[in-house]
Structures are given as C-alpha cells and as structure tokens.
Amino acid sequence: MTIDGPSTVRATAEFESARSRLLGVAHQVVGRAADAEDVVQDVWVRWQTADHATVRSPIAFLVTVTRRLALNAAASAYARREVSAGEWLSDFVLAVDDPARDAERGDVLEVAVQFLMERLAPAECAVYLLREAFDYPFREIAGALDISEANARQLATRARRHLREDRRGPVDQTERDGLLRAFADAARRGETGRLVDHLSRWRGPR
C-alpha cells in the first residue's frame, strides 16, 4: 500500500519524529554513521509501502524493521570482510558499561560469533577470540589452551587468513549458543574463566 493523500503527511511526520532514534539503533549495530544512514533510508522505503492501517505502533514497527535491516547489513559486511569481527567483538566488551548499547548490539553478537564459527576451526576460533576480543598475550593464550606459544601465534595467523577466504562450514547451534553465553558473561563480568574453560574444551575436529 503506497502512501498518498493525508496519510502521506502523517506517515512522514511519524518517520521524521523517529529518525534520530532509528539512526541510533542502526549505528549501535553496524558501527558506522554512513552505514546507519543507509539502513534508515531503507527503512523509509519500506515505511512508504507499509500498510499503515495494520500498524498499531509506528515507532515499534520502525525500530523492529531498523534492527532487522541493520543486522542484515552487519552480516553482509562481515561476509564482505569490510568489518573486522574481532574489532566488533572487542568493541562489545568495551561497551558493556552501557546497558542500552549492550541491548541494541546483543543480536549482532550472534552474527559475529556465527561468522567466526563458520570459517574457523575450534582452536583457531579460541585463539582469535582471546586475542582479538580480550587482548590476551599469546603466552597466556598458550597456557589457557594448553598449547605452545608458537602454536598460538600460528593459529592466530591461520585464523586471520581463513577469515579473508570465502569459506563456510556447518555450525552446531548448541555449541554456538554455549559460546555466545560464555562470551557475553565474560564481557559483562570482566572474568574470562568460564569462557577460557569453554574454549579449551571446544577444540575437536570440525
């Protein structure tokens, strides 16, 4: 249903009143102002063709669409390697003192972890997460995972190379959910013991 007549003015006003909030939602997910603007522009296009008679809460509708499109944009950016998954994960750790920001980015954490698990073997993923997200020294990574420091460095190099390749493997959803919980807990509480324990046990063949 295309907007026309008096509904055009009302729908435009509703969108414009929500624009700042929508930009905030999009930016928290995609991380870059230009990308957030693109997302909100896509939301506007969809809002123009929405059946407004069925929309009970315009702001709820717009926020939901914005979050969904932002998540899609983030996943696409990871796939094109325009955004570093490690950089985003590190940013998530630094943002945990902002509950609103944490909530907005919680869904995209799943996208980042899924992206890593599709492309990395368990040992590579373990080293990459500890190094890129929590800035662990290689010596500590080696001790935590019971491998040599040289091996830890090799795994990190291999992980970065594999993330640049067009490869994708199956992901066990139970393992992914467990890693998500362990990572989120480590980020929020500042204690990585449970995450390290999870990663040290999750090192079997793909």
N, CA, C and O of each residue as an XYZ file, in Angstrom:
824
protein
N       0.846     -1.187      0.000
C       0.000      0.000      0.000
C       0.884      1.241      0.000
O       1.669      1.441      0.926
N       0.764      2.067     -1.019
C       1.592      3.262     -1.138
C       0.958      4.420     -0.393
O      -0.263      4.575     -0.401
N       1.778      5.231      0.250
C       1.269      6.370      0.988
C       0.758      7.427      0.013
O       1.449      7.763     -0.949
N      -0.457      7.960      0.251
C      -0.947      9.061     -0.553
C      -1.928      9.888      0.268
O      -2.397      9.448      1.318
N      -2.233     11.085     -0.218
C      -3.196     11.928      0.471
C      -2.751     12.313      1.855
O      -1.555     12.419      2.128
N      -3.738     12.531      2.758
C      -3.425     12.956      4.133
C      -2.502     11.991      4.860
O      -1.729     12.403      5.725
N      -2.577     10.706      4.515
C      -1.734      9.733      5.204
C      -0.254      9.975      4.930
O       0.598      9.592      5.731
N       0.054     10.609      3.803
C       1.446     10.908      3.479
C       2.060     11.823      4.530
O       3.163     11.584      5.021
N       1.322     12.872      4.861
C       1.819     13.829      5.847
C       1.991     13.161      7.198
O       3.010     13.354      7.861
N       0.993     12.368      7.617
C       1.057     11.711      8.922
C       2.214     10.707      8.972
O       2.987     10.690      9.930
N       2.326      9.876      7.938
C       3.376      8.860      7.927
C       4.761      9.496      7.888
O       5.687      9.029      8.551
N       4.894     10.562      7.109
C       6.179     11.257      7.045
C       6.534     11.860      8.399
O       7.684     11.786      8.831
N       5.566     12.445      9.055
C       5.803     13.045     10.363
C       6.205     11.982     11.387
O       7.096     12.208     12.205
N       5.546     10.827     11.337
C       5.875      9.740     12.270
C       7.305      9.257     12.038
O       8.044      8.999     12.987
N       7.682      9.140     10.773
C       9.041      8.680     10.477
C      10.076      9.705     10.918
O      11.074      9.361     11.550
N       9.828     10.975     10.576
C      10.798     12.012     10.921
C      10.956     12.161     12.434
O      12.051     12.450     12.914
N       9.879     11.968     13.182
C       9.977     12.072     14.639
C      10.792     10.923     15.227
O      11.350     11.036     16.319
N      10.852      9.820     14.491
C      11.590      8.647     14.974
C      12.992      8.552     14.389
O      13.768      7.687     14.797
N      13.335      9.420     13.442
C      14.582      9.271     12.688
C      15.821      9.197     13.590
O      16.672      8.328     13.402
N      15.921     10.093     14.552
C      17.103     10.101     15.419
C      17.245      8.786     16.177
O      18.344      8.246     16.304
N      16.122      8.277     16.678
C      16.178      7.014     17.399
C      16.569      5.875     16.467
O      17.351      5.003     16.844
N      16.028      5.880     15.255
C      16.342      4.824     14.292
C      17.818      4.864     13.906
O      18.452      3.819     13.757
N      18.355      6.050     13.748
C      19.789      6.166     13.459
C      20.621      5.605     14.598
O      21.640      4.952     14.374
N      20.177      5.865     15.827
C      20.887      5.331     16.982
C      20.858      3.820     17.020
O      21.876      3.178     17.277
N      19.688      3.248     16.764
C      19.548      1.785     16.743
C      20.449      1.189     15.669
O      21.175      0.228     15.919
N      20.396      1.767     14.470
C      21.199      1.248     13.364
C      22.693      1.393     13.641
O      23.474      0.486     13.353
N      23.086      2.535     14.199
C      24.508      2.775     14.444
C      25.069      1.833     15.491
O      26.216      1.399     15.387
N      24.271      1.515     16.498
C      24.742      0.590     17.526
C      25.043     -0.783     16.932
O      25.912     -1.498     17.431
N      24.336     -1.150     15.884
C      24.526     -2.459     15.265
C      25.628     -2.436     14.214
O      26.533     -3.270     14.253
N      25.565     -1.497     13.278
C      26.504     -1.517     12.155
C      27.805     -0.788     12.460
O      28.829     -1.059     11.832
N      27.775      0.156     13.441
C      29.013      0.757     13.908
C      29.542      1.938     13.122
O      30.489      2.589     13.564
N      28.963      2.235     11.971
C      29.449      3.348     11.162
C      28.278      4.237     10.755
O      27.218      3.751     10.362
N      28.492      5.561     10.857
C      27.407      6.502     10.602
C      26.856      6.379      9.190
O      25.642      6.427      8.989
N      27.744      6.219      8.207
C      27.285      6.124      6.824
C      26.421      4.893      6.617
O      25.412      4.943      5.913
N      26.821      3.779      7.238
C      26.034      2.548      7.118
C      24.689      2.700      7.816
O      23.673      2.194      7.340
N      24.690      3.401      8.948
C      23.434      3.624      9.669
C      22.476      4.458      8.827
O      21.276      4.187      8.799
N      22.995      5.459      8.151
C      22.170      6.284      7.269
C      21.555      5.436      6.158
O      20.381      5.595      5.824
N      22.350      4.541      5.593
C      21.841      3.664      4.527
C      20.710      2.783      5.044
O      19.703      2.585      4.365
N      20.890      2.254      6.259
C      19.854      1.406      6.848
C      18.563      2.185      7.031
O      17.486      1.716      6.663
N      18.677      3.375      7.601
C      17.481      4.185      7.866
C      16.805      4.590      6.560
O      15.580      4.695      6.509
N      17.580      4.818      5.513
C      16.985      5.118      4.218
C      16.173      3.925      3.710
O      15.092      4.098      3.148
N      16.696      2.722      3.911
C      15.956      1.515      3.521
C      14.676      1.371      4.340
O      13.642      0.941      3.828
N      14.760      1.737      5.620
C      13.565      1.688      6.465
C      12.502      2.647      5.925
O      11.318      2.312      5.883
N      12.933      3.835      5.516
C      11.997      4.814      4.953
C      11.295      4.260      3.712
O      10.089      4.439      3.546
N      12.042      3.594      2.853
C      11.447      2.996      1.650
C      10.377      1.979      2.043
O       9.296      1.945      1.455
N      10.684      1.160      3.032
C       9.714      0.146      3.458
C       8.508      0.790      4.156
O       7.377      0.322      4.025
N       8.767      1.858      4.889
C       7.675      2.556      5.576
C       6.712      3.173      4.562
O       5.507      3.231      4.807
N       7.228      3.624      3.449
C       6.380      4.206      2.422
C       5.383      3.207      1.845
O       4.277      3.580      1.453
N       5.775      1.948      1.794
C       4.916      0.932      1.185
C       4.219      0.041      2.210
O       3.547     -0.924      1.845
N       4.378      0.365      3.494
C       3.738     -0.445      4.542
C       2.234     -0.176      4.590
O       1.766      0.893      4.198
N       1.501     -1.155      5.073
C       0.053     -0.990      5.276
C      -0.146     -0.352      6.650
O      -0.222     -1.049      7.661
N      -0.228      0.954      6.677
C      -0.255      1.677      7.945
C      -1.508      1.395      8.770
O      -1.507      1.578      9.988
N      -2.565      0.953      8.115
C      -3.797      0.654      8.841
C      -3.609     -0.518      9.797
O      -4.343     -0.651     10.777
N      -2.623     -1.369      9.510
C      -2.393     -2.549     10.354
C      -1.292     -2.325     11.382
O      -1.030     -3.204     12.204
N      -0.644     -1.167     11.349
C       0.467     -0.876     12.257
C      -0.079     -0.218     13.522
O      -0.527      0.928     13.488
N      -0.042     -0.939     14.626
C      -0.568     -0.400     15.884
C       0.354      0.645     16.485
O      -0.106      1.653     17.020
N       1.654      0.406     16.397
C       2.625      1.333     16.969
C       3.686      1.636     15.924
O       4.568      0.810     15.689
N       3.623      2.799     15.294
C       4.620      3.135     14.274
C       6.050      3.048     14.781
O       6.916      2.532     14.075
N       6.320      3.542     15.993
C       7.692      3.532     16.488
C       8.184      2.106     16.704
O       9.334      1.796     16.394
N       7.330      1.238     17.230
C       7.730     -0.152     17.432
C       7.998     -0.822     16.082
O       8.965     -1.570     15.933
N       7.147     -0.552     15.120
C       7.328     -1.107     13.780
C       8.644     -0.630     13.183
O       9.418     -1.433     12.664
N       8.901      0.668     13.255
C      10.098      1.236     12.652
C      11.372      0.733     13.326
O      12.360      0.441     12.653
N      11.348      0.634     14.649
C      12.524      0.136     15.371
C      12.788     -1.325     15.015
O      13.937     -1.717     14.814
N      11.730     -2.132     14.936
C      11.891     -3.545     14.594
C      12.482     -3.711     13.199
O      13.402     -4.503     12.996
N      11.949     -2.961     12.244
C      12.465     -3.039     10.876
C      13.909     -2.550     10.822
O      14.743     -3.139     10.134
N      14.200     -1.477     11.544
C      15.563     -0.943     11.566
C      16.546     -1.963     12.111
O      17.615     -2.169     11.536
N      16.189     -2.600     13.216
C      17.098     -3.588     13.811
C      17.322     -4.760     12.862
O      18.446     -5.238     12.707
N      16.238     -5.223     12.225
C      16.375     -6.355     11.314
C      17.263     -6.010     10.122
O      18.129     -6.798      9.744
N      17.049     -4.828      9.526
C      17.861     -4.421      8.382
C      19.308     -4.160      8.794
O      20.231     -4.444      8.030
N      19.511     -3.622      9.996
C      20.873     -3.380     10.473
C      21.619     -4.695     10.687
O      22.801     -4.804     10.361
N      20.933     -5.681     11.230
C      21.552     -6.995     11.412
C      21.928     -7.598     10.070
O      23.005     -8.177      9.925
N      21.045     -7.465      9.090
C      21.352     -7.970      7.756
C      22.569     -7.253      7.176
O      23.426     -7.878      6.552
N      22.638     -5.936      7.387
C      23.767     -5.160      6.887
C      25.065     -5.574      7.567
O      26.111     -5.663      6.923
N      24.995     -5.829      8.880
C      26.190     -6.245      9.614
C      26.677     -7.599      9.121
O      27.875     -7.796      8.917
N      25.753     -8.530      8.928
C      26.130     -9.851      8.431
C      26.753     -9.741      7.048
O      27.733    -10.425      6.752
N      26.196     -8.892      6.205
C      26.736     -8.702      4.860
C      28.126     -8.094      4.911
O      29.001     -8.464      4.128
N      28.330     -7.159      5.833
C      29.642     -6.528      5.969
C      30.684     -7.534      6.426
O      31.810     -7.528      5.929
N      30.321     -8.400      7.368
C      31.250     -9.444      7.795
C      31.609    -10.335      6.611
O      32.776    -10.666      6.396
N      30.584    -10.719      5.844
C      30.803    -11.621      4.714
C      31.732    -10.982      3.680
O      32.532    -11.676      3.054
N      31.630     -9.665      3.501
C      32.490     -8.974      2.538
C      33.814     -8.559      3.173
O      34.678     -7.970      2.523
N      33.953     -8.881      4.464
C      35.167     -8.565      5.209
C      35.448     -7.069      5.256
O      36.606     -6.659      5.339
N      34.389     -6.243      5.203
C      34.561     -4.802      5.345
C      34.620     -4.410      6.820
O      35.081     -3.320      7.161
N      34.155     -5.293      7.681
C      34.170     -5.043      9.118
C      34.921     -6.187      9.783
O      34.672     -7.351      9.471
N      35.822     -5.876     10.681
C      36.569     -6.897     11.396
C      35.721     -7.475     12.518
O      35.293     -6.752     13.418
N      35.480     -8.771     12.463
C      34.707     -9.407     13.528
C      35.418     -9.234     14.869
O      34.778     -9.020     15.899
N      36.740     -9.329     14.846
C      37.488     -9.149     16.086
C      37.354     -7.748     16.637
O      37.245     -7.562     17.849
N      37.361     -6.746     15.747
C      37.198     -5.369     16.188
C      35.824     -5.166     16.810
O      35.694     -4.500     17.837
N      34.798     -5.740     16.187
C      33.456     -5.575     16.732
C      33.324     -6.270     18.073
O      32.713     -5.724     18.991
N      33.889     -7.476     18.206
C      33.800     -8.197     19.471
C      34.518     -7.437     20.582
O      34.038     -7.375     21.714
N      35.668     -6.860     20.249
C      36.391     -6.059     21.233
C      35.563     -4.851     21.637
O      35.536     -4.477     22.809
N      34.884     -4.236     20.665
C      34.032     -3.088     20.949
C      32.874     -3.490     21.857
O      32.466     -2.719     22.726
N      32.348     -4.688     21.659
C      31.264     -5.184     22.505
C      31.734     -5.293     23.948
O      31.002     -4.927     24.867
N      32.942     -5.789     24.153
C      33.493     -5.911     25.506
C      33.608     -4.544     26.156
O      33.301     -4.392     27.338
N      34.051     -3.541     25.393
C      34.226     -2.196     25.937
C      32.910     -1.486     26.189
O      32.864     -0.509     26.936
N      31.822     -1.975     25.566
C      30.535     -1.288     25.658
C      29.632     -1.844     26.748
O      28.487     -1.408     26.863
N      30.100     -2.776     27.541
C      29.200     -3.431     28.483
C      28.773     -2.531     29.631
O      27.834     -2.860     30.356
N      29.454     -1.393     29.810
C      29.024     -0.482     30.867
C      27.873      0.408     30.407
O      27.419      1.275     31.153
N      27.404      0.194     29.184
C      26.284      0.953     28.628
C      25.156     -0.027     28.344
O      25.119     -0.605     27.258
N      24.225     -0.239     29.291
C      23.183     -1.256     29.122
C      22.367     -1.079     27.851
O      22.022     -2.066     27.201
N      22.051      0.157     27.485
C      21.250      0.385     26.284
C      22.010     -0.068     25.047
O      21.448     -0.704     24.156
N      23.288      0.268     25.006
C      24.090     -0.116     23.845
C      24.264     -1.624     23.794
O      24.192     -2.233     22.726
N      24.490     -2.216     24.947
C      24.637     -3.666     25.026
C      23.387     -4.358     24.499
O      23.481     -5.329     23.748
N      22.223     -3.864     24.890
C      20.973     -4.468     24.449
C      20.797     -4.355     22.948
O      20.370     -5.308     22.297
N      21.125     -3.191     22.394
C      20.961     -2.991     20.962
C      21.882     -3.912     20.167
O      21.527     -4.347     19.071
N      23.075     -4.215     20.717
C      24.055     -4.974     19.960
C      24.053     -6.454     20.306
O      24.841     -7.224     19.757
N      23.168     -6.858     21.217
C      23.154     -8.254     21.619
C      22.886     -9.198     20.464
O      23.519    -10.249     20.362
N      21.947     -8.836     19.587
C      21.627     -9.711     18.469
C      22.774     -9.838     17.484
O      23.025    -10.923     16.958
N      23.470     -8.743     17.230
C      24.544     -8.800     16.248
C      25.756     -9.560     16.784
O      26.592    -10.016     16.003
N      25.861     -9.704     18.119
C      26.899    -10.574     18.676
C      26.731    -11.980     18.122
O      27.711    -12.655     17.808
N      25.488    -12.412     18.005
C      25.221    -13.735     17.441
C      25.709    -13.821     16.001
O      26.232    -14.852     15.579
N      25.538    -12.736     15.246
C      26.005    -12.711     13.858
C      27.520    -12.865     13.804
O      28.039    -13.640     13.002
N      28.232    -12.126     14.661
C      29.692    -12.173     14.659
C      30.212    -13.552     15.047
O      31.123    -14.076     14.407
N      29.634    -14.143     16.097
C      30.081    -15.459     16.544
C      29.760    -16.516     15.492
O      30.578    -17.398     15.227
N      28.577    -16.431     14.894
C      28.223    -17.358     13.819
C      29.224    -17.241     12.676
O      29.658    -18.250     12.121
N      29.588    -16.021     12.329
C      30.536    -15.769     11.253
C      31.874    -16.447     11.544
O      32.442    -17.103     10.671
N      32.378    -16.288     12.772
C      33.653    -16.899     13.143
C      33.576    -18.418     13.115
O      34.475    -19.082     12.599
N      32.501    -18.967     13.669
C      32.400    -20.424     13.762
C      32.235    -21.081     12.391
O      32.630    -22.231     12.199
N      31.658    -20.356     11.449
C      31.523    -20.893     10.097
C      32.866    -20.981      9.382
O      33.049    -21.820      8.500
N      33.797    -20.124      9.759
C      35.037    -20.001      8.997
C      36.281    -20.508      9.704
O      37.321    -20.693      9.073
N      36.186    -20.736     11.009
C      37.366    -21.130     11.760
C      37.186    -22.483     12.430
O      36.093    -22.836     12.874
N      38.283    -23.234     12.494
C      38.309    -24.450     13.304
C      38.249    -24.032     14.774
O      38.612    -22.902     15.099
N      37.803    -24.909     15.661
C      37.655    -24.542     17.077
C      38.903    -23.931     17.704
O      38.809    -22.918     18.397
N      40.074    -24.531     17.472
C      41.292    -23.996     18.079
C      41.607    -22.605     17.536
O      42.042    -21.732     18.286
N      41.389    -22.394     16.239
C      41.611    -21.073     15.647
C      40.662    -20.049     16.248
O      41.064    -18.933     16.577
N      39.400    -20.436     16.387
C      38.394    -19.536     16.945
C      38.734    -19.184     18.391
O      38.579    -18.036     18.809
N      39.193    -20.169     19.147
C      39.539    -19.935     20.545
C      40.660    -18.906     20.657
O      40.562    -17.957     21.434
N      41.720    -19.096     19.883
C      42.846    -18.159     19.919
C      42.406    -16.780     19.442
O      42.764    -15.771     20.049
N      41.638    -16.731     18.367
C      41.205    -15.465     17.799
C      40.363    -14.672     18.793
O      40.570    -13.470     18.959
N      39.422    -15.332     19.452
C      38.564    -14.644     20.416
C      39.364    -14.073     21.579
O      39.180    -12.917     21.961
N      40.248    -14.886     22.136
C      41.016    -14.422     23.289
C      41.966    -13.291     22.908
O      42.173    -12.354     23.679
N      42.538    -13.389     21.715
C      43.492    -12.371     21.277
C      42.798    -11.085     20.850
O      43.169    -10.002     21.302
N      41.794    -11.194     19.982
C      41.190    -10.007     19.376
C      40.155     -9.339     20.283
O      40.076     -8.111     20.329
N      39.369    -10.129     20.995
C      38.312     -9.549     21.823
C      38.808     -9.134     23.207
O      38.389     -8.106     23.739
N      39.702     -9.939     23.789
C      40.128     -9.676     25.169
C      41.601     -9.300     25.292
O      42.099     -9.089     26.397
N      42.301     -9.215     24.157
C      43.687     -8.748     24.120
C      44.607     -9.594     24.995
O      45.517     -9.072     25.639
N      44.362    -10.908     25.014
C      45.231    -11.813     25.750
C      46.614    -11.852     25.099
O      46.695    -11.908     23.872
N      47.702    -11.824     25.869
C      49.033    -12.079     25.298
C      49.097    -13.534     24.820
O      48.409    -14.398     25.363
N      49.910    -13.797     23.821
C      49.995    -15.157     23.288
C      50.478    -16.142     24.346
O      50.077    -17.306     24.332
N      51.331    -15.693     25.261
C      51.805    -16.588     26.316
C      50.652    -17.056     27.196
O      50.598    -18.222     27.586
N      49.726    -16.142     27.509
C      48.577    -16.515     28.334
C      47.595    -17.382     27.559
O      46.989    -18.295     28.120
N      47.438    -17.098     26.278
C      46.570    -17.935     25.440
C      47.108    -19.355     25.407
O      46.355    -20.322     25.524
N      48.419    -19.468     25.245
C      49.042    -20.787     25.196
C      48.800    -21.551     26.489
O      48.465    -22.736     26.466
N      48.970    -20.864     27.624
C      48.746    -21.529     28.908
C      47.301    -21.919     29.114
O      47.011    -22.992     29.644
N      46.387    -21.050     28.696
C      44.960    -21.319     28.891
C      44.481    -22.488     28.055
O      43.638    -23.269     28.497
N      45.017    -22.613     26.845
C      44.558    -23.665     25.931
C      45.487    -24.870     25.906
O      45.256    -25.818     25.156
N      46.529    -24.837     26.717
C      47.483    -25.950     26.817
C      48.143    -26.243     25.472
O      48.201    -27.388     25.024
N      48.637    -25.181     24.843
C      49.383    -25.314     23.603
C      50.641    -24.469     23.738
O      50.775    -23.709     24.697
N      51.564    -24.590     22.788
C      52.773    -23.770     22.845
C      52.477    -22.355     22.371
O      51.505    -22.115     21.654
N      53.330    -21.424     22.781
C      53.140    -20.044     22.341
C      53.293    -19.931     20.827
O      52.578    -19.164     20.183
N      54.223    -20.695     20.263
C      54.406    -20.680     18.813
C      53.153    -21.174     18.101
O      52.755    -20.639     17.067
N      52.542    -22.201     18.674
C      51.306    -22.732     18.076
C      50.179    -21.713     18.164
O      49.389    -21.570     17.231
N      50.107    -21.004     19.289
C      49.076    -19.974     19.444
C      49.235    -18.898     18.379
O      48.245    -18.449     17.802
N      50.455    -18.485     18.114
C      50.698    -17.472     17.088
C      50.339    -18.000     15.700
O      49.770    -17.280     14.879
N      50.672    -19.244     15.453
C      50.341    -19.840     14.159
C      48.832    -19.923     13.957
O      48.326    -19.662     12.866
N      48.123    -20.288     15.018
C      46.664    -20.382     14.930
C      46.035    -19.014     14.681
O      45.065    -18.903     13.931
N      46.581    -17.979     15.305
C      46.064    -16.631     15.093
C      46.275    -16.202     13.648
O      45.380    -15.627     13.029
N      47.455    -16.481     13.115
C      47.744    -16.142     11.715
C      46.829    -16.904     10.781
O      46.301    -16.345      9.819
N      46.642    -18.186     11.068
C      45.777    -19.020     10.236
C      44.331    -18.531     10.304
O      43.629    -18.517      9.294
N      43.888    -18.128     11.501
C      42.517    -17.642     11.655
C      42.288    -16.395     10.816
O      41.279    -16.290     10.119
N      43.218    -15.450     10.879
C      43.053    -14.222     10.095
C      43.049    -14.520      8.599
O      42.318    -13.890      7.835
N      43.864    -15.476      8.191
C      43.874    -15.849      6.767
C      42.551    -16.481      6.366
O      42.010    -16.170      5.304
N      42.032    -17.354      7.195
C      40.774    -18.033      6.874
C      39.592    -17.057      6.848
O      38.641    -17.251      6.090
N      39.654    -16.013      7.674
C      38.574    -15.028      7.672
C      38.562    -14.205      6.391
O      37.548    -13.595      6.050
N      39.681    -14.187      5.684
C      39.741    -13.464      4.410
C      39.297    -14.339      3.239
O      39.137    -13.855      2.119
N      39.103    -15.612      3.502
C      38.732    -16.539      2.444
C      37.220    -16.718      2.377
O      36.508    -16.482      3.353
N      36.754    -17.132      1.230
C      35.328    -17.392      1.042
C      35.058    -18.852      1.395
O      34.990    -19.716      0.520
N      34.907    -19.107      2.685
C      34.689    -20.470      3.161
C      33.615    -20.449      4.223
O      33.460    -19.469      4.951
N      32.883    -21.529      4.303
C      31.804    -21.594      5.288
C      31.539    -23.048      5.631
O      31.317    -23.872      4.744
N      31.562    -23.362      6.914
C      31.288    -24.711      7.361
C      30.048    -24.744      8.235
O      29.540    -23.694      8.628
N      29.552    -25.941      8.545
C      28.363    -26.060      9.390
C      28.662    -25.638     10.820
O      29.789    -25.776     11.297
N      27.651    -25.126     11.493
C      27.793    -24.689     12.885
C      26.764    -25.406     13.733
O      25.567    -25.365     13.446
N      27.241    -26.065     14.783
C      26.336    -26.709     15.727
C      25.689    -25.616     16.580
O      26.387    -24.860     17.257
N      24.359    -25.533     16.548
C      23.669    -24.443     17.230
C      23.843    -24.506     18.744
O      23.894    -23.468     19.404
N      23.934    -25.706     19.294
C      24.152    -25.835     20.738
C      25.520    -25.287     21.124
O      25.652    -24.577     22.121
N      26.546    -25.620     20.325
C      27.885    -25.093     20.587
C      27.914    -23.575     20.429
O      28.546    -22.872     21.218
N      27.219    -23.074     19.397
C      27.191    -21.633     19.192
C      26.536    -20.917     20.372
O      27.045    -19.905     20.852
N      25.405    -21.449     20.833
C      24.703    -20.812     21.946
C      25.544    -20.847     23.214
O      25.542    -19.894     23.993
N      26.266    -21.952     23.420
C      27.128    -22.048     24.591
C      28.263    -21.040     24.534
O      28.606    -20.426     25.544
N      28.850    -20.868     23.345
C      29.930    -19.903     23.185
C      29.405    -18.485     23.354
O      30.072    -17.641     23.953
N      28.218    -18.221     22.832
C      27.606    -16.902     22.989
C      27.431    -16.544     24.461
O      27.780    -15.444     24.890
N      26.887    -17.488     25.230
C      26.654    -17.222     26.650
C      27.966    -16.995     27.383
O      28.082    -16.077     28.196
N      28.958    -17.837     27.092
C      30.246    -17.714     27.762
C      30.922    -16.392     27.416
O      31.504    -15.738     28.282
N      30.842    -16.002     26.147
C      31.460    -14.740     25.727
C      30.756    -13.553     26.365
O      31.409    -12.652     26.892
N      29.428    -13.546     26.321
C      28.666    -12.430     26.886
C      28.918    -12.303     28.383
O      29.062    -11.193     28.894
N      28.972    -13.428     29.088
C      29.245    -13.385     30.526
C      30.635    -12.817     30.803
O      30.816    -12.018     31.721
N      31.615    -13.237     30.000
C      32.983    -12.747     30.192
C      33.046    -11.246     29.941
O      33.734    -10.522     30.660
N      32.331    -10.780     28.924
C      32.343     -9.353     28.592
C      31.687     -8.533     29.699
O      32.183     -7.467     30.065
N      30.577     -9.031     30.226
C      29.823     -8.256     31.214
C      30.486     -8.270     32.586
O      30.474     -7.265     33.297
N      31.058     -9.399     32.951
C      31.596     -9.535     34.306
C      33.091     -9.265     34.399
O      33.632     -9.094     35.492
N      33.763     -9.228     33.238
C      35.194     -8.986     33.246
C      36.002    -10.182     33.694
O      37.201    -10.059     33.945
N      35.365    -11.345     33.799
C      36.055    -12.565     34.197
C      35.943    -13.572     33.056
O      34.844    -13.954     32.657
N      37.083    -13.990     32.543
C      37.086    -14.847     31.358
C      37.270    -16.332     31.679
O      37.442    -17.147     30.772
N      37.234    -16.678     32.952
C      37.482    -18.070     33.338
C      36.539    -19.052     32.660
O      36.979    -20.067     32.118
N      35.244    -18.755     32.689
C      34.273    -19.665     32.083
C      34.469    -19.745     30.570
O      34.352    -20.818     29.979
N      34.768    -18.601     29.949
C      34.997    -18.588     28.511
C      36.217    -19.411     28.150
O      36.179    -20.207     27.212
N      37.300    -19.224     28.892
C      38.516    -19.987     28.634
C      38.255    -21.480     28.802
O      38.714    -22.293     28.000
N      37.511    -21.833     29.855
C      37.184    -23.244     30.073
C      36.369    -23.790     28.908
O      36.612    -24.901     28.437
N      35.406    -23.006     28.449
C      34.576    -23.431     27.313
C      35.436    -23.621     26.066
O      35.309    -24.624     25.364
N      36.309    -22.656     25.796
C      37.141    -22.731     24.597
C      38.145    -23.875     24.675
O      38.444    -24.508     23.662
N      38.662    -24.143     25.861
C      39.659    -25.206     25.993
C      39.041    -26.578     25.757
O      39.729    -27.511     25.343
N      37.734    -26.702     26.023
C      37.053    -27.983     25.792
C      36.495    -28.099     24.376
O      36.214    -29.201     23.905
N      36.334    -26.963     23.698
C      35.746    -26.951     22.368
C      36.882    -26.877     21.327
O      37.124    -25.839     20.712
N      37.558    -28.010     21.160
C      38.700    -27.998     20.264
C      38.755    -29.258     19.390
O      39.804    -29.606     18.849
N      37.621    -29.923     19.266
C      37.583    -31.130     18.446
C      37.577    -30.807     16.969
O      37.544    -29.635     16.593
N      37.610    -31.834     16.115
C      37.597    -31.603     14.661
C      36.275    -31.014     14.221
O      35.242    -31.242     14.850
N      36.312    -30.237     13.108
C      35.107    -29.671     12.523
C      34.227    -30.780     11.965
O      33.156    -30.505     11.425
